[in-house]
Amino acid sequence: MTTATAIQTDSDVTARVQQVQHWLEQQTLSPPEVDCATAVMLKILDGKCKMVEAEKPIMAELYQQVRELAGVHLGDDIHQRIAAALRLQQLAELDEAIRMEIYETRVLAETAISRPVMKGFKARLRKTGLLPPKTSAE
């Protein structure tokens, strides 16, 4: 992560929180979609997420706002791992060993979510405006 992308102002964070809140006022996530948001958060934390950098904070905020909703397969144990990883990330102590643990958790989590469900979730986020439409380069 470059310094330019690592620096976020309070107004950036506030705008992102409000963007996601507004979106969630208009949209309801199904339990499988809550699982998708959780899996994406794991992917962001393990460093393997291929989303555009500007989309990752939006997805992280979406996770924060829906993490207490019921999913189908992913529950409290996963949320506790994510919370622990986020604490370590804030302290700049999210090392490679922990990223590998998150990666293993994520791979197992993704096996519980069908590809069509995950693809549909991401497409819905784009169609309804939470994420920008994909460009041909993505």
Secondary structure, 3 states (H helix, E strand, C coil): CCHHHHCCCHHHHHHHHHHHHHHHHHCCCCHHHHHHHHHHHHHHHHCCCCCCHHHHHHHHHHHHHHCCCCCCCCCHHHHHHHHHHHHHHHCCCCCHHHHHHHHHHHHHHHHCCCHHHHHHHHHHHHHCCCCCCCCCCC
